[in-house]
Amino acid sequence: PSHSFSGDTDTGFYSSAADTLGISAGGAKIFDISAAGLFSPTMGGASVLTANGTAAAPTYSFAGDLDTGWFRAGADTMAASTAGVERVRIGPTGNVGIGTTAPQGKLAISGSGVNFYSEGTTQDIGWLTGEALQLGEWDGSTYQERMRINPGGNVGIGSTAPSDRLVVDSYAAGSSVALTVRDNEGAAGLATL
């Protein structure tokens, strides 16, 4: 480098290009600084823009992937983008939005295909579609819906189209529907249908 330190001549500063200051350590370039920002030459290394970022060009991103990172979406608001599209937003009150730019609660998720997983497995235990909250099992190849709550508030157990407040259907054709009502201490069934 043009400007180094006594006893450490391979660490310092130099002109790496027009209007660009290079920083080296141990004889290797680690950053370039220009009016546009601070950039690592290493794939996946840090890139920090001096301008206010956007989803397509976030302020904090990665070398070789400049459309993925964090940016200031507005006053007191941060957002993250991937592939140049905003994916997550944290608003001034701390509310987090996924798929929405105006989260109304602590966590707001907009869109279909929200899945819930059991810790340590790849099996879904529930998912939210544009039509209902569904609970069941998905083992990666087979889906077994066990319960559904539709937008009207109807609940179906064994039914994918509950037409009343509670619909319980048998899982197999010809089998009986079992519904047991117990007291609050788990005593024997008060009623069985």
C-alpha positions as CSV (number, residue, x, y, z in Angstrom):
1,P,0.0,0.0,0.0
2,S,1.0,3.6,-0.6
3,H,0.5,4.5,3.1
4,S,1.5,1.8,5.5
5,F,2.7,1.4,9.0
6,S,6.3,1.0,10.2
7,G,6.9,-2.6,11.0
8,D,3.7,-3.6,9.1
9,T,4.4,-2.5,5.5
10,D,1.7,-4.8,3.9
11,T,-1.2,-3.1,5.8
12,G,-2.4,0.3,4.9
13,F,-4.2,2.5,2.4
14,Y,-3.7,3.0,-1.4
15,S,-5.6,4.3,-4.5
16,S,-7.2,1.2,-5.9
17,A,-9.1,3.0,-8.7
18,A,-10.2,6.5,-9.6
19,D,-11.8,8.2,-6.6
20,T,-11.4,5.0,-4.6
21,L,-9.4,4.3,-1.5
22,G,-8.3,0.7,-1.0
23,I,-7.6,-0.8,2.4
24,S,-5.2,-3.8,2.7
25,A,-4.3,-6.0,5.6
26,G,-1.6,-8.6,5.4
27,G,-1.0,-7.8,1.8
28,A,-4.6,-8.5,0.7
29,K,-7.3,-5.9,-0.2
30,I,-10.1,-6.1,2.4
31,F,-12.2,-3.0,1.4
32,D,-12.7,-0.3,-1.1
33,I,-14.1,3.1,0.0
34,S,-15.6,5.5,-2.5
35,A,-18.3,8.2,-2.6
36,A,-20.8,5.3,-3.1
37,G,-19.8,3.4,0.0
38,L,-17.7,0.7,1.6
39,F,-17.3,-2.5,-0.4
40,S,-15.6,-5.9,0.2
41,P,-13.9,-7.6,-2.7
42,T,-14.8,-11.0,-1.2
43,M,-18.0,-12.7,-2.5
44,G,-20.6,-12.4,0.3
45,G,-18.5,-9.8,2.1
46,A,-20.0,-6.5,3.4
47,S,-21.2,-3.7,1.2
48,V,-22.4,-0.5,2.8
49,L,-23.9,2.3,0.7
50,T,-23.6,5.9,1.6
51,A,-27.1,6.6,0.0
52,N,-30.4,5.8,1.6
53,G,-31.1,2.2,0.4
54,T,-34.1,0.6,-1.3
55,A,-35.4,-2.9,-1.7
56,A,-33.5,-3.2,-5.0
57,A,-30.3,-1.7,-3.5
58,P,-30.3,-2.0,0.3
59,T,-27.9,0.1,2.3
60,Y,-26.4,-3.0,4.0
61,S,-25.8,-5.8,1.5
62,F,-23.3,-8.4,0.3
63,A,-20.6,-8.4,-2.4
64,G,-22.0,-10.3,-5.4
65,D,-25.6,-10.1,-4.0
66,L,-26.3,-6.3,-3.9
67,D,-30.1,-6.7,-4.0
68,T,-30.3,-8.6,-0.7
69,G,-29.9,-6.9,2.7
70,W,-31.3,-4.2,5.1
71,F,-32.4,-0.7,4.3
72,R,-34.2,2.3,5.9
73,A,-37.8,2.1,4.5
74,G,-38.9,5.3,6.3
75,A,-38.6,7.2,9.5
76,D,-37.8,4.8,12.4
77,T,-38.5,1.9,10.0
78,M,-36.1,-0.9,8.8
79,A,-36.8,-3.4,6.1
80,A,-35.0,-6.5,4.6
81,S,-35.1,-7.5,1.0
82,T,-34.0,-10.6,-1.0
83,A,-33.7,-10.6,-4.8
84,G,-34.6,-6.9,-4.8
85,V,-38.0,-7.4,-3.1
86,E,-38.9,-6.2,0.4
87,R,-39.7,-9.3,2.5
88,V,-39.7,-8.1,6.2
89,R,-40.4,-4.7,7.8
90,I,-39.9,-3.5,11.4
91,G,-42.0,-0.4,12.0
92,P,-41.5,2.4,14.5
93,T,-43.5,0.6,17.3
94,G,-41.5,-2.6,16.9
95,N,-44.2,-4.4,14.9
96,V,-42.8,-6.9,12.4
97,G,-44.4,-7.5,9.1
98,I,-43.8,-10.4,6.7
99,G,-45.4,-9.8,3.3
100,T,-46.9,-6.5,4.5
101,T,-45.5,-3.0,4.8
102,A,-48.0,-1.9,7.5
103,P,-47.9,-4.5,10.3
104,Q,-50.8,-3.9,12.8
105,G,-49.7,-6.3,15.5
106,K,-46.4,-7.5,17.0
107,L,-46.2,-10.0,14.1
108,A,-48.2,-9.6,11.0
109,I,-48.0,-12.2,8.2
110,S,-49.7,-11.5,4.9
111,G,-50.1,-14.0,2.1
112,S,-51.0,-17.6,1.8
113,G,-48.9,-20.6,2.6
114,V,-47.8,-19.9,6.1
115,N,-46.6,-23.1,7.7
116,F,-46.0,-24.1,11.3
117,Y,-43.4,-26.8,12.1
118,S,-42.8,-29.0,15.0
119,E,-39.3,-28.2,16.5
120,G,-36.6,-30.4,15.1
121,T,-38.7,-32.0,12.3
122,T,-39.6,-31.0,8.8
123,Q,-43.3,-32.0,9.4
124,D,-45.9,-29.3,9.2
125,I,-48.4,-29.2,12.1
126,G,-50.5,-26.4,10.6
127,W,-50.7,-23.9,7.9
128,L,-52.6,-20.8,7.0
129,T,-54.0,-20.4,3.5
130,G,-56.1,-17.6,2.1
131,E,-59.1,-19.7,2.9
132,A,-58.6,-21.2,6.3
133,L,-56.4,-22.2,9.3
134,Q,-55.7,-25.8,8.8
135,L,-54.1,-28.2,11.4
136,G,-52.9,-31.6,10.4
137,E,-49.8,-33.5,9.3
138,W,-47.5,-33.2,6.3
139,D,-44.6,-35.5,6.2
140,G,-43.1,-34.2,3.0
141,S,-45.2,-36.4,0.8
142,T,-48.6,-37.0,2.3
143,Y,-51.0,-34.4,3.7
144,Q,-53.6,-35.3,6.3
145,E,-55.8,-32.4,7.4
146,R,-57.3,-33.0,10.9
147,M,-59.0,-29.7,11.6
148,R,-60.0,-26.5,9.8
149,I,-61.3,-23.1,10.9
150,N,-62.8,-21.3,7.9
151,P,-63.1,-17.5,7.6
152,G,-66.7,-17.6,8.9
153,G,-65.5,-19.1,12.1
154,N,-66.9,-22.6,11.4
155,V,-64.7,-25.5,12.7
156,G,-64.4,-28.8,11.0
157,I,-62.8,-31.9,12.5
158,G,-62.5,-34.4,9.8
159,S,-64.3,-32.0,7.5
160,T,-62.7,-29.6,5.0
161,A,-65.9,-27.7,4.4
162,P,-67.7,-27.1,7.8
163,S,-71.1,-25.7,7.2
164,D,-72.0,-25.2,10.9
165,R,-70.1,-23.9,13.9
166,L,-68.8,-27.4,14.7
167,V,-68.8,-30.2,12.2
168,V,-67.2,-33.6,13.2
169,D,-66.9,-36.2,10.4
170,S,-65.4,-39.6,10.6
171,Y,-62.0,-40.1,9.0
172,A,-62.9,-43.3,7.1
173,A,-66.1,-44.1,5.2
174,G,-68.4,-46.3,7.2
175,S,-66.8,-45.6,10.6
176,S,-68.7,-43.9,13.4
177,V,-68.0,-40.4,14.6
178,A,-66.7,-40.3,18.1
179,L,-67.2,-37.2,20.2
180,T,-66.7,-37.4,24.0
181,V,-67.5,-34.7,26.5
182,R,-65.6,-34.8,29.8
183,D,-65.7,-32.7,32.9
184,N,-62.8,-30.3,33.8
185,E,-61.0,-33.1,35.7
186,G,-61.0,-35.6,32.9
187,A,-63.6,-37.8,34.5
188,A,-65.4,-40.4,32.4
189,G,-67.4,-39.2,29.4
190,L,-70.4,-37.2,30.3
191,A,-71.7,-37.8,26.8
192,T,-70.5,-39.9,23.9
193,L,-71.9,-39.7,20.4
